[in-house]
Amino acid sequence: MHHDSRLRAAARAVYDAVYPTDELAPVGFEEAERFGTIHYRRAVEAALEVKCLLAQPDAQLPLF
């Protein structure tokens, strides 16, 4: 994912928001990316979902 810097930045933002401490994620983002941990894969999946939502011009984003 190094070739898509915006998607990587989004995945990192998700990762850091969901796993802010060492107790929740055993490694930092770079290590999680390098090893392809489940935490990293879930952050990428969330970033991809947001990217798809934002690509829909008439989509109403849900408020949480």
N, C-alpha and C positions, 0 to 999 in steps of 0.2 A: 504494500500500500504506500510505499515511499514516493511513488510517482504522482499520487493525488494528495497534495499537501493540505488542501481544505478538508478532505475527508479524514485524513490522519489527525488534523487539529480537532475536528469534531469528535472523533473517537477518543482522543486524549481528554477532551473536556468531559465527556461522558464517564470515562474511566476514573478521572480524578474526582468527579462529583459523587459517583457511586461507591468508590473504594478510597476514601480520603485518608485512611490510616493503615498502618502496617498490620493491624489486627484483622482488617477486612480483606486485604489483598497482600499476599506474602511477598510480592516484588513490585517494583515501580513500573511505570508504563513502558519504558524502553525494554526492560527485561521481559515483561509480559508479551510485548510485541515480538521480541526475538524468539521466545520459546513457544509462542502461539497458545498461551494459557486460555482457559475457559473464560476468565475475567476479560481478557483482551478480545476474544471472539465475540463475547456478548456486547462489549462496548462498540465494536465495529458494526455489529448487527443493528444496534440502536441508532448509530450514526447514519447507516444506510437507509433505515426506515424514515428518519427525519429528512434526508435528502430526497427521497421519493415523495414525501408529503409536500415539501417545498416546491417540487417540480410541477405540481398540479396547480395551474393558475387560478382555478375557481374553487379550490378546496377550502373548506372551513376547518381550521385547526382546532382540535378539542382543547378546552381549558381544563386543567387539572386542579 
